[in-house]
Amino acid sequence: MSSQSQVIIRPGQSKYKWTQTDESIMVYIPIKNVLLKNVDIFYTEALLKVNATSIKFIAIIDFAHDIDYSHPKNRVQLLDNRLEVFLIKKQEGITWEHLEI
């Protein structure tokens, strides 16, 4: 017997929260009932994609500004039922008014 699950995003709700410093951004994505090794995380200069097929979760963020996707300080960790994605900005010192295009 197969089971189905459904993800509902209500209007006005965001799949993530974010913060920034002069040199970096931190994206917090609520995600639970999954191990980090089972989460596919992909980022480029202009995009962050998080996919966890085991819980039917996907988040795609088109950045308003570029990040330095190959910077060695970039990191991802799963803590307290949320995924934390730390990324270095391509242009340091610019305050982002919003995360997405």
SVG drawing of the C-alpha trace seen along z (x, -y; Angstrom):
<svg xmlns="http://www.w3.org/2000/svg" viewBox="-3 -48 41 50">
<polyline fill="none" stroke="black" stroke-width="0.4" points="0.0,0.0 1.5,-3.3 0.9,-6.6 0.7,-10.0 1.8,-13.2 1.1,-16.8 2.9,-20.0 0.7,-23.0 2.1,-26.5 -0.4,-29.1 -0.4,-32.5 2.0,-34.9 4.0,-32.0 7.6,-31.7 9.5,-28.5 12.5,-30.2 14.0,-33.0 17.3,-34.7 19.8,-37.1 22.9,-38.9 26.1,-40.5 28.3,-42.7 30.0,-39.6 27.5,-36.8 23.9,-35.5 22.4,-32.8 19.2,-31.1 17.2,-29.1 14.8,-26.5 12.5,-24.6 12.9,-20.9 12.4,-17.9 12.2,-14.1 15.2,-13.8 18.9,-13.3 21.4,-15.8 22.8,-13.0 19.3,-12.6 19.0,-16.3 20.2,-17.4 21.6,-21.0 22.7,-22.8 23.8,-26.4 25.2,-28.6 25.9,-32.3 22.2,-33.1 20.3,-30.1 19.8,-27.9 17.9,-24.6 17.1,-22.2 15.4,-18.9 14.5,-16.2 12.6,-13.5 11.9,-11.3 9.6,-13.9 8.5,-15.5 10.1,-18.8 11.7,-21.3 12.7,-24.9 14.2,-27.0 15.5,-30.5 16.6,-32.9 19.0,-35.3 18.6,-39.0 22.4,-39.3 25.2,-36.9 27.0,-34.8 30.5,-33.4 29.4,-29.8 32.9,-28.3 34.1,-30.1 35.5,-27.7 33.6,-29.3 30.2,-28.3 28.6,-25.6 25.4,-23.7 24.2,-22.2 21.0,-20.6 20.2,-21.8 17.0,-21.9 14.7,-20.9 16.0,-23.5 18.6,-23.6 21.1,-26.4 22.9,-27.5 25.7,-29.9 27.0,-31.6 29.5,-34.3 28.3,-37.3 30.1,-38.0 30.2,-41.7 31.1,-42.5 29.5,-45.5 26.3,-45.6 23.1,-45.3 20.5,-43.1 17.0,-44.6 15.5,-41.2 16.8,-37.7 14.9,-36.7 14.4,-38.3"/>
</svg>
